[in-house]
Amino acid sequence: MKTQTLALFFLVAVAIGGVAWVFLYPILSGQRHAEKRRAIAARAAPAARIAAGRLGQKSRREQVEETLKDLDIRAKKSKSPPLATRIAQAGLNWSKQQFIVVAAILGIAAFLIGLGIGAGFLVALALGFAAAFGAPLWALSYLKRRREAKFLDSFPDAVDIIVRGIKAGLPLLESIKVIASDAPEPARSEFRAIVETQTIGMPLSEACAKLYERMPLAEANFFGIVISVQQKAGDNLSEALGNLSRVLRDRKKMKAKIKAMSMEARASATIIGSLPLAVGSIVYLTSPDYIAMLWTHDLGRVMMAGCAAWMLMGVLVMRKMINFDF
C-alpha cells in the first residue's frame, strides 16, 4: 500500500510538473519576451519587398505603411507558426499527420501505464494529456533550439567562404554551392535549399530571404537583407558580407561571454534546486520510518504537495533571473 501511494504521488508530481513546464515555462522564463524583442529589433520586413518599395514610385507614407504591415504580419507568423513549419524548423522529415499519430500513441500509452500501475483514472488522464500535448511540443522546441545553435556555430564560417569566393572571382551562386556541398549540418541543408529554390526559377535574392522562414534567426534575416540590397543596388557584396561576418562573430562572442558570466548563477541555482531531493533521499536511506510520515499521513501528503509547488515556482523564478535577454 505504501509503495502504491508513493508511486501515485510521484506520478501526480511528474504530470503536474510536465504540464507546468510546457505551458508556464515559456512565460516565466522570459523566452516569449525575448522573442518579442528580437522580432521588433532584428526581424525586418522581407528584404525583397523592402528593396522593391525603395525602387518603386511610391510615396514615403505608402512605403512606411507597407513596411509596418509586413512587420506586423511577420511578427504574428513568428509567434505562432503552423505545426508543419515547426516540424521543419526542428529538422524532422515527418509530416503533420505522422506527428499527430505519434503524439496520440504517446498519450494513449501513458494513460494505459497510469491505469496499469493503479494510479487512478484522473492521474492516468493527466499523464496521457502531458504525454500527448506536452512532451511532443517540448521535444520540437528542444530540437529547434539545438538546430539553431548548430547553425549559428557554422554560419559565420559559411559567410566567410562566400566572401573569399567572391574575392576570388566566383559568382555568388557558385560560392553558395560550395557551402551546400561541404559545410556541416544544418548549414549545408539550408544553403542546399537556397540553391534548389533558385534552380526552379526564383531569384537568388528571394531564395536567400526565404532562409529566415526555415531558420527564424536574426542572423539569417541579416543575410537575406544584405543579398537583396546588393542584388538591387549593386553595392560591393564582399565588403557587405565581410561586415556581416564580423557582426555575426561579435554576436557569438557576446553570447559566449554572457553564458560564462552566468555559469556561477546557474550552478548555484542547480545546487539549491537539488538540495531538497538530495536531503530527502539521504534521510530516507538512513531513517526510512522518520520520513515515511510524509506519504503515510494526510498532513504529510499536503505538505509534500505544497513543497513541490513552491519548489517548482522557485526553480522557475531562478531560471528567469539567470535568463539574460540580449
C-alpha positions in Angstrom: 0.0 0.0 0.0 2.8 2.4 0.8 4.5 1.7 -2.5 1.3 2.3 -4.4 0.7 5.6 -2.5 4.3 6.7 -3.2 4.0 5.8 -6.9 0.7 7.7 -7.0 2.1 11.0 -5.7 5.2 10.6 -7.8 3.2 10.3 -11.0 1.0 13.2 -10.0 4.0 15.4 -9.4 5.6 14.3 -12.7 2.3 15.0 -14.6 1.8 18.5 -12.9 5.5 19.3 -13.4 5.4 18.3 -17.1 2.3 20.3 -17.8 3.6 23.4 -16.0 7.0 23.1 -17.8 5.4 23.0 -21.2 2.8 25.8 -20.7 4.2 28.0 -18.0 8.0 27.8 -18.6 8.0 29.9 -21.8 6.1 32.7 -20.0 8.1 32.7 -16.7 11.5 32.1 -18.3 11.2 35.2 -20.5 11.5 33.3 -23.8 8.4 35.0 -25.2 9.6 38.4 -24.1 13.0 37.8 -25.7 11.4 36.6 -28.9 9.2 39.7 -29.0 12.2 41.9 -28.6 14.1 40.2 -31.3 11.0 40.4 -33.6 10.8 44.1 -33.1 14.5 45.0 -33.2 16.1 42.5 -35.6 13.4 41.0 -37.8 12.9 43.4 -40.5 10.4 43.0 -43.3 11.3 40.7 -46.2 14.3 42.1 -47.9 12.9 41.7 -51.4 9.8 43.7 -50.5 11.8 46.5 -48.9 14.1 46.8 -52.0 11.1 46.8 -54.3 9.5 49.5 -52.3 12.6 51.6 -52.5 12.9 51.3 -56.2 9.2 51.9 -56.9 7.4 55.2 -57.4 5.5 55.0 -54.1 5.3 57.9 -51.7 7.1 58.0 -48.4 3.9 57.4 -46.5 3.0 54.4 -48.6 6.4 52.8 -48.1 6.2 53.3 -44.3 2.7 51.8 -44.2 3.8 48.8 -46.3 6.8 48.2 -44.2 4.8 48.4 -40.9 2.2 46.0 -42.4 4.9 43.5 -43.4 6.5 43.8 -39.9 3.1 43.1 -38.3 2.4 40.1 -40.4 5.8 38.6 -40.0 5.7 39.1 -36.2 2.4 37.3 -36.0 3.7 34.4 -38.1 6.8 34.1 -35.9 4.8 34.0 -32.7 2.6 31.1 -33.7 3.9 29.3 -36.8 1.9 26.3 -38.2 2.7 22.8 -36.9 4.3 21.8 -40.3 6.6 24.8 -40.1 7.7 23.9 -36.6 8.4 20.4 -37.6 10.6 21.6 -40.5 12.4 24.1 -38.2 13.2 21.2 -35.8 14.9 19.4 -38.7 12.4 16.5 -38.8 11.2 14.9 -42.1 7.8 14.0 -40.5 4.5 15.1 -41.9 1.9 16.8 -39.8 -0.2 13.6 -39.8 2.8 11.5 -38.6 3.5 13.9 -35.7 -0.2 13.8 -34.6 -0.2 10.0 -34.7 3.0 9.7 -32.6 1.6 12.2 -30.1 -1.7 10.2 -29.9 0.2 7.0 -29.4 2.3 8.5 -26.6 -0.8 9.9 -24.8 -2.6 6.5 -25.0 0.5 4.6 -23.8 0.9 7.0 -20.8 -2.8 6.7 -20.0 -2.7 2.9 -20.1 0.5 2.8 -18.0 -1.1 5.0 -15.4 -4.1 2.7 -15.2 -1.9 -0.4 -15.1 0.1 0.7 -12.1 -3.1 1.7 -10.2 -2.6 5.4 -10.2 -6.2 6.2 -10.7 -8.3 7.5 -13.6 -7.6 11.2 -13.1 -3.8 10.7 -12.6 -3.7 8.5 -15.7 -5.6 11.1 -17.6 -3.2 13.8 -16.6 -0.3 11.6 -17.6 -1.9 11.0 -21.0 -2.6 14.7 -21.5 1.0 15.6 -20.7 2.4 12.9 -22.9 0.2 13.7 -25.9 0.3 17.5 -25.8 3.2 18.5 -23.6 6.1 16.1 -24.4 5.9 16.3 -28.3 5.7 20.1 -28.4 8.6 20.3 -25.9 10.6 17.9 -28.0 10.0 20.1 -31.1 11.1 23.2 -29.2 14.2 21.5 -27.9 15.2 20.2 -31.3 14.6 23.6 -32.9 16.8 25.3 -30.4 19.5 22.7 -30.8 19.4 23.0 -34.6 19.5 26.8 -34.4 22.6 26.6 -32.1 24.4 24.3 -34.6 23.5 26.6 -37.4 24.9 29.7 -35.6 28.1 27.9 -34.9 28.9 27.3 -38.6 27.1 30.3 -40.2 29.9 32.9 -39.8 32.3 30.4 -41.4 29.9 29.9 -44.3 29.7 33.7 -44.8 33.5 33.9 -44.8 33.6 31.2 -47.5 31.2 33.3 -49.7 33.4 36.4 -49.1 36.6 34.5 -50.2 34.8 33.0 -53.2 33.6 36.4 -54.4 37.0 38.0 -53.9 38.5 35.1 -55.9 36.1 35.9 -58.8 33.4 33.2 -58.3 29.7 34.2 -58.7 27.6 34.3 -55.7 25.6 31.2 -56.6 28.8 29.2 -57.1 30.0 30.2 -53.7 26.7 29.2 -52.1 27.0 25.8 -53.9 30.4 25.3 -52.2 28.7 25.7 -48.8 25.8 23.4 -49.9 28.3 20.6 -50.6 31.0 21.0 -47.9 29.5 22.8 -44.9 28.4 20.9 -41.7 24.8 20.3 -41.0 22.4 22.1 -40.7 24.0 24.9 -42.7 24.6 22.5 -45.6 20.9 21.6 -45.9 19.8 25.3 -45.6 22.1 26.5 -48.3 21.2 23.5 -50.5 17.6 24.6 -50.2 18.6 28.0 -51.4 20.3 26.5 -54.5 17.4 24.2 -55.2 14.9 27.1 -54.8 16.9 29.3 -57.2 17.2 26.4 -59.7 13.4 26.2 -60.2 13.3 29.9 -61.2 13.1 32.0 -58.1 15.5 35.0 -57.9 18.5 34.5 -55.8 17.7 37.4 -53.5 14.2 35.9 -52.7 15.7 32.4 -52.2 18.2 33.9 -49.7 15.4 35.8 -48.0 13.4 32.5 -47.5 16.3 31.2 -45.3 14.6 33.1 -42.4 11.4 31.1 -42.8 13.2 27.9 -42.3 15.7 29.2 -39.7 14.0 32.0 -37.8 17.1 33.8 -36.6 18.1 37.4 -36.8 21.4 36.4 -38.4 19.6 34.6 -41.2 17.5 37.6 -41.8 20.6 39.9 -41.9 22.0 37.6 -44.6 18.8 37.8 -46.7 18.8 41.6 -46.4 22.4 42.0 -47.5 22.0 39.8 -50.5 18.7 41.5 -51.6 20.1 45.0 -51.2 23.2 44.1 -53.2 21.1 42.5 -56.0 19.0 45.7 -56.3 21.6 48.4 -55.6 24.8 46.7 -56.9 26.9 47.5 -53.9 30.2 45.8 -53.0 29.0 42.4 -51.9 32.3 41.1 -50.5 32.6 44.2 -48.3 29.0 43.9 -47.1 29.2 40.2 -46.3 32.6 40.8 -44.6 30.9 43.3 -42.3 28.1 40.8 -41.7 30.6 38.1 -40.8 32.2 40.4 -38.2 28.8 41.2 -36.8 27.9 37.5 -36.5 31.2 36.7 -34.8 30.8 39.6 -32.4 27.3 38.4 -31.5 28.7 34.9 -31.0 31.4 36.2 -28.7 28.8 38.2 -26.7 26.7 35.1 -26.2 29.7 33.1 -25.0 30.7 35.9 -22.6 27.2 36.2 -21.2 27.0 32.4 -20.8 30.3 32.3 -19.0 29.3 35.2 -16.7 26.0 33.4 -15.8 27.5 30.0 -15.1 28.1 30.8 -11.4 24.4 31.7 -11.0 23.4 28.6 -12.9 25.5 26.4 -10.7 24.1 28.0 -7.6 20.5 27.5 -8.9 21.2 23.9 -9.7 22.6 23.2 -6.2 19.8 25.0 -4.4 17.2 23.2 -6.5 18.7 19.7 -5.9 19.2 20.1 -2.2 15.7 19.1 -1.0 15.7 16.0 -3.2 19.2 15.0 -2.1 18.5 15.6 1.6 15.2 13.7 1.4 16.9 10.8 -0.3 19.6 10.6 2.3 17.1 10.8 5.2 15.1 8.0 3.6 18.1 5.8 3.2 19.3 6.4 6.8 15.9 6.7 8.7 13.0 5.5 6.4 10.5 5.4 9.3 11.2 9.0 10.2 10.4 10.4 6.7 7.7 7.9 5.8 5.1 10.0 7.6 5.2 12.4 4.7 3.4 10.0 2.5 1.6 7.8 5.0 -0.4 10.6 6.7 -2.8 13.1 5.1 -1.0 16.1 6.6 2.3 14.8 5.2 0.9 14.5 1.7 -0.4 18.0 1.8 3.0 19.2 2.9 4.7 17.3 0.1 2.3 18.8 -2.4 2.9 22.3 -1.1 6.6 21.8 -1.1 6.6 20.5 -4.7 4.6 23.5 -5.8 6.9 26.0 -4.1 9.9 24.2 -5.3 8.6 24.4 -8.9 7.9 28.2 -8.5 11.4 28.7 -7.0 13.1 26.9 -9.8 11.2 28.8 -12.5 12.0 32.2 -10.8 15.7 31.3 -10.6 15.6 30.3 -14.2 14.1 33.6 -15.1 16.7 35.5 -13.1 19.6 33.9 -14.9 18.0 34.1 -18.4 19.6 37.2 -19.9 18.0 38.8 -22.9 20.4 40.3 -25.4 
